[in-house]
């Protein structure tokens, strides 16, 4: 089944030229994006990665290529960033504004709980410029997975100190 039609609908909701995607090894996914967002190819990458920017601000870096269950929250984030829309209630927004520092989220394309976590954290980074969000595909970035002892996903690491382990999918 092809998702091209659905992807085009998401892309149509993005303000043209408003977002820049810097990508490495993701040409198969991002070739269609070029009519909707600025797509820059990064060179000298050993593994795939995607940076989402608007102006000079980097909203997040996705280490891997968002596919399967991770594609939809990724596309939602592009639409939200482009249109300055957040789908959080007031309490969640206030809590998001209090977060400071590095947030790492470990996911896998097959994880069913990861998209919900990603949806939330994409919006935290959108609301709060003091958050550096990094999302890692644990199947692609083994060194980071092992460094942070990721045994299940989704797993969140705050400022390399506080860990919220996942319980969805054993690796």
C-alpha positions in Angstrom: 0.0 0.0 0.0 1.3 3.4 -0.9 1.0 6.3 1.5 2.0 8.9 -1.2 -1.5 10.5 -1.3 -1.6 10.8 2.5 1.9 12.3 2.6 0.9 14.8 -0.1 -2.1 15.9 2.0 0.2 16.5 5.0 2.7 18.4 2.8 -0.1 20.6 1.4 -0.8 21.7 4.9 2.7 23.1 5.3 3.4 26.7 4.3 5.8 26.4 1.3 9.4 27.3 2.0 8.8 27.9 5.7 10.6 24.8 6.9 14.1 23.4 6.1 14.8 19.7 6.3 18.5 18.9 6.4 18.8 15.2 5.7 21.4 12.5 5.1 20.6 9.2 3.5 16.9 9.9 3.3 16.5 10.7 -0.4 13.9 8.0 -0.9 11.6 9.7 1.6 12.4 13.3 1.0 12.4 13.5 -2.8 8.7 14.5 -2.8 9.1 17.0 0.0 11.2 19.3 -2.2 8.1 21.0 -3.6 6.8 21.9 -0.1 9.8 22.5 2.1 13.5 23.3 1.7 15.4 20.1 1.6 19.2 20.2 2.0 21.3 17.1 1.7 24.1 16.7 4.3 27.2 15.0 3.2 29.7 12.8 5.0 27.1 11.0 7.2 27.6 7.4 8.1 24.0 6.9 9.2 20.7 8.6 8.3 19.6 11.7 10.1 17.1 14.5 9.7 17.2 18.0 11.2 14.1 20.1 11.1 14.7 23.9 11.1 12.7 27.1 10.6 15.0 30.0 10.1 18.1 29.5 12.3 16.2 27.5 14.9 16.7 23.7 14.9 13.5 22.2 16.4 14.8 18.7 16.6 17.2 16.1 15.1 15.9 12.7 14.2 18.7 10.1 14.1 17.4 7.7 11.5 14.6 8.1 9.0 11.0 8.4 10.3 9.2 5.5 8.8 6.3 3.2 9.7 4.8 4.3 13.0 7.2 7.3 13.3 6.2 8.9 10.0 2.9 10.3 11.1 4.1 12.2 14.2 7.0 13.5 12.1 4.6 14.8 9.5 2.3 16.2 12.2 5.3 18.1 13.6 6.1 19.7 10.3 2.5 20.9 9.9 2.4 22.2 13.5 5.7 24.0 13.2 4.8 25.6 9.9 1.4 26.8 11.1 2.4 27.7 14.7 -0.2 25.2 16.1 0.2 23.2 19.3 -2.3 20.5 20.3 -1.7 20.6 24.1 -3.9 21.8 26.9 -2.9 24.8 29.0 -1.4 22.7 31.8 0.7 20.7 29.3 1.9 23.9 27.7 2.9 25.4 31.1 4.8 22.2 32.0 6.5 22.1 28.6 7.8 25.7 29.2 9.6 24.5 32.3 11.7 21.9 30.6 15.4 22.9 30.1 18.2 21.1 28.3 18.6 17.9 26.4 15.8 15.5 25.7 16.6 12.2 24.0 13.8 9.9 22.9 14.6 6.3 21.7 12.1 4.8 19.3 11.7 2.0 16.8 9.6 2.0 13.6 7.4 -0.8 15.0 6.8 0.6 18.4 3.1 1.3 19.0 3.6 3.6 22.0 6.5 5.6 20.5 4.4 7.9 18.3 2.4 9.3 21.2 5.6 10.1 23.1 7.1 11.6 19.9 3.9 13.7 19.3 4.2 15.2 22.8 8.0 15.8 22.7 7.9 17.4 19.2 5.4 19.9 20.7 7.6 20.5 23.8 10.5 21.4 21.5 8.2 23.6 19.4 7.0 25.5 22.5 10.3 25.8 24.3 13.5 27.0 22.6 15.4 25.8 25.7 14.8 22.1 24.7 17.3 20.3 22.5 15.2 17.3 21.2 17.0 14.3 19.7 15.1 11.3 18.6 17.0 8.1 18.0 15.9 5.1 16.0 17.3 2.4 18.3 17.5 -0.1 15.5 19.8 2.2 13.5 21.9 3.9 16.2 23.2 0.9 18.2 26.1 2.8 19.9 23.7 5.3 21.5 21.2 2.6 22.3 23.9 0.7 24.2 25.4 3.9 25.8 22.0 4.7 27.3 21.1 1.1 28.1 17.9 1.1 26.0 16.3 -2.2 26.6 12.8 -1.2 25.5 11.1 1.8 23.8 10.0 4.5 24.1 12.8 5.6 26.4 13.4 9.2 27.4 16.6 10.6 28.7 16.6 14.1 30.3 20.0 16.0 30.4 21.8 12.6 30.3 20.8 12.0 33.9 17.1 11.2 34.3 15.8 8.2 32.5 12.2 7.2 31.8 12.4 3.6 30.6 10.1 2.3 27.9 7.8 -0.7 28.3 6.4 -1.2 24.8 8.9 -3.2 22.9 11.8 -5.2 24.1 14.9 -4.9 21.9 
